[in-house]
């Protein structure tokens, strides 16, 4: 299973489309086995969902995300969790795996 977390200064970036980089974490057997940090392509509508789908991402953990991006991820079969706290990506994924990830409202609902 592959997770994507948008980052700014090493922790979750509240605004998905304006992040500096993405952490791509691979989970096998309930454990994080690999983490890559990648620079995304320039932000344009629809580009990031397609790019992450091409990387094999199945789950995105974000702070906030616009409606169009949410719809595009849904069309690609990628699960999106919004309202996550600004912490390290490994912490977020581990909390997801432990069923303890606390999410709030989508901080970028437009």
Buried (B, 14 or more C-beta within 10 A) or exposed (E): BBBBBBBBEEBBBBBBBEBEBBBBBBBEEEEBEEBEBBEBEEEEEEBBBEBBBEEEBBBBBBBBBBEEBBEBBEEBEBEBBBBBBBEBBBBBBBBBBEEEBEBEEBBBEE
